[in-house]
Amino acid sequence: MEDYRGELPDQNRKISPATVKMITIIVLIFLLMIPTGLISGLINERSGRRMEAVDEISSKWGNAQMLCGPFITLPYKVLHRDTNAKGEPRTYYTHHKAHFLPNELNISGEVKPMTLSRGIYEAVVYNSTLNLTGAFKKFDLEKLGVNPQTVEWDKASLEIGISEMRGVTRRVSGEFNKVALNMDPCLSSLDVFQTGISSPIEANASQDNYTFSFAIDINGSYALQFIPLGQTTSVHLKSDWSSPSFFGAFLPSKRKVDPGFTASWNILDLNRDYPQAWTDRSYTVNSSSFGVKFINTADAYQQSERALKYAILFILITFVGFFLVEVITKVRIHPIQYALVGMAIVIFYLLLVSVSEHIAFGGAYLASCIAVMILVTGYSSSVLKSRKFALIVGGVYAVLYGYLFILLQLEDYSLVSGVAGLAVLLGLTMYLTRNIDWYAVEL
């Protein structure tokens, strides 16, 4: 039999130091994700406390406001004839309500936002003076199948829905058909809206037109909304708030922002899914609401959370840079030194969160960057045994943190900008390492 002796693999071949170092770096990166996760939890906790403070302020000043109205409610009775359980004839009435919306509704006003503080937290609140004018046309009772003789005209009421009654700062007064009215709390029914004010009015089946004019002074927070009850609804708002967010079922037909804002809405009944009159709870109106939010764009917690998402990228770039310095200069860097530099990067985000609670986010970002850059650059000077490389490290950090700040300011283009930056960094790394024989690398 032929004696075949194949070449056996070298069972004692050792893993190269470069491979061990790369594996160690990868393990360190995953370990450093633990404190970044804890910082993310801290940000959520602090943000939750801020929301609690904001809710407490808003509950005392007035929550987000929604204005619905005015509308007219006419109670009426329906006659029923049937038999009872014994077969005896009986006659009885059921009580119902017919609701009529204005033919024309014009709302104009000025909103004055401000900030109230509780400890280190701030809430955006506002005071608004709104003027409501318009007209109702003749009640089309036949279209609703209501007999005018069954209407309780002496109980007719004009009603305005206000979502947050605590925000009403003074009694609402105005005119209906040139007759002065003082509105009282509560609505005559909850068919159209849940809370608000109302007043008895004089109405009849024959009059063709009813005019109204009211001034409402209300406090609120975060948002101001309207419901377009008019056959034609026109809303015009102005404010000195420079960062409005228009939302809801309709956006302004005209707007101008900076400084402050002015916005106008023009809405037709054809744009909604409910008519100008109905009985009882046949329709709901809240889904057609629209308005403006008074947002605080300088949400430090949200921006800190966005910055934290790039932590792994910063750690990876730093470690790759240090590893390339090891390969090129043959300077040995211990894994503990890698870990200390990584912790300095993580500390940046903790500094950012804590400092941004007391000063503007831009200033907090700059202060945190300078602190970490001094820390890492000074340490790198000792580790790399070269002031030149240490200054290069500091310069790279300045560029990276500057680029991150730009990304945080971008919204629509943050993703594409981030991907472009990664592509540039990858290309630069490939260019710098193009001549390295990785099989021959010895650390």
C-alpha angles and dihedrals in degrees: 000000000000113000105229117188112181123195108268121214116258101261091186097053108132126226109252118254090238091058091048090050092050092050090048091051091051091051091049091051091054091046091052089056087071096069091041088056090051090051089051088054090049091052091052091048094050091045089052091053090050091052090051090053091047091049091050092051092045093049090058098040099036133282126241109314130226120187120204120179159286101258133157124238120201118190115214139171131232120210117225129190123190141120131275127230090281092054093252118142117249138181126208142156132233121205122231139165131228118207123205125192125210121269089219128022124181122181124182132165152130125256119207111195123194138167126247122195135216109183108311093339127093132201127199111231133164146199118218133189110202129188117204121194134161146101144263121219127218114305110256096209095160090062088059092045092244121144108226089219091063093054116106095223093178089064097051112131140189112223138191121192116221117178098204111039092179087069095062104108100187140009114288113236133171146125134284114191087345091304116121115242133192110202120224128206122269132039123253090239140001094232096108105019137001106228135019146093134293144179135196114254138189111249139155141179097255105052113104102203141024123189128199140188127184140168119209125189112195140167122216144150139231098356144025118202138182135197114220101229096156124097079232115021123191122184125181122182134176131185142159091236108119101199109051123164113208113208145154133069094324134037123210116278087212129023140164124189128186124086098022116322144260121199136180130194125193114187133176129207086245088068093063136065099233133069132237094261138023142151129254114327099337093130141023124217108189095091090068095058121127137172147118135298121214099217127183105228091191094076099156094190093053092048092046090052090051091049091050090060088070094053095100090050092053092047092047094049092047094049093045089051093051091047091052089050088054091051095046102039100027089230108150116229117192120227089241089059089051089051093050092052089047091052089051088057091050091049088060091070093047090051090048093054096045098044094043089061089069106031137028115293093244092055092045091051092050093047092048092048093051092048094051094041091053090047096048096039093050092047092046090054089061097039097046094039088224131097089198094060090043091056089048089053090050091049092049090051091050090053094045095048091045090051091048091052090053090050090052091055093050120081111167094035102034095103097048091044092051093049091048090052092050091050091052092049092048091049091049091050091049090050095050093048098041094108099042116114099216092190090060098044113125123182 
